[in-house]
């Protein structure tokens, strides 16, 4: 099964996006670089938002990224995930940012497989994120010719 087919089977929705103020995904050479995509979930981890809810929010961000990549490239096939940056809106004492961002990483592992889905990653805590989002994720993909 191709990555595009796997994503669809996992419930990722693909829809055409209208151009906006910024590029959600831009190509440079053989790289697709995304803007940060924020979760629909609002709130702060460690203050009313659980790690499990944060995990789902990170997956939500990853799904939005896949849609932006699809809009820019036309398919998920032939791509390799290189890097994720995960930002978690969290209280200072909260230390499970890595578990939250696993929501994005786990989806990419399933969609792209053991070779093309395993990536470098950073998971960081922030005092706040745009629009009060619980999570924001950005990614870099390689187009494998």
N, C-alpha and C positions, 0 to 999 in steps of 0.2 A: 504494500500500500504506500502511496506517495505521501509526502508531508502535507500537501494540500488536502488529500483525502482523509488523512488522520485528523487534521484540524477540524474538518467538517464533521467527522464522526464524533469528535469530542465536544461538539456543540458550538464551535467558534463560528460566528456569523460574519459574512463578508458583504459589505455594501459600499457602493460608490460614495466617496466623500467629495464635498465641494471645496475648492481651494479657499484657503483662509489667509490670515495675516502672516502666519509662519508656515513653513513646510513641516508636516508631521513626519515625513520621511524623505530624505534626499539622497541621491546617488552621487558618489565621488569615486571614479575609477570602478573597481569591482566591489566597493563597499556600499551598503545601505545603512545610513545613520539616522536614527529616529530622534525626534524631540521627546521630552518627558511626557508620558501619558498618565494622567491622574485617575485614581479610582473613583467610582461612583459613591463609595462609602466615605462619609465624612467623620472626623473625630480623631482622637489621640489614643495611641496604644499605651496601655498602662493607666488610662483614666477613662474607663468606660468602653473601650474597644479591646476585645480579646485577641490573643495571638491567632486563634482559629479564624476570627473575622478578618484579621489583617492578612492572613494567608489567602483567603478568598478574594480580598481586595487586590492583592498582588497578581493573582491569576486574572482578575478583571483587567488590570493594566496590560498584562501580557497579551490578552485577547485583542484589546484595542490596538496594540502595536502590530499584531499580525494583520489586522485589517488595514492599517496604514501601509505596511510593507506590501501587501497585496495590491493596494491602490497604486503604489509607485512602480511595482515590478510585474504585476499581472498574475503572479502565482507565488506559492511558497516553495515550489519544487526547485531544486538546484541551489539551495541556500544552506549556509552553515552559520550557526550562532557563535559569534566571537566573544561578545562582552555584554554584560548587564550591569547597570547601576540602579540599585534600589534604594529609594529614600523613604523613610518611615517617620511619620509624624508621631513623636513619642515623648513621654515624660522623661526627665533626666535619669531616673533610676531604672527605666525599662532597658533590658539587655537581650531581648529575643528578636532583634531586627533580622538576623539571619534566618530565623524560622519563618518569619513573615514573608521574606523575599523568596523562600522556597516555593511559594505559590506560583511565581513566575517561572522559576527554573524547572520545576517539576513538569509544567505544561510543555516547555520547550524540549525537555528530555523525551516526553511522549511523542510529540509531533515530529521532531527531527532525528530521533534515535540516539544511540550510544556514541556514534562518531560525530555527527553534525550538530547534535543538540547539547553536548557538554561544552561549557563555556567558562571564561573568566568572569568573576563577579565581585562587586562590592555591595555591601548592605549597610547603610548608615542611618543613624537617628538624627532627626531634625526637630527644632523647636516648633516649626510650623511649615505647612506646605500651601501652595496656591489653592484658593477657594475652600480651605479647610479640609482638603483631601487627607485621608488616612495614609495613602501610599502613592508614590509616583515612581515610575520605572522608565528608563530609556535603554536602548539596545543598539548594537552594531552587528550587522550580518555581512557575510562574505558571499558574493555571487561566484559560484564554483565553475565558471565557464560553461 
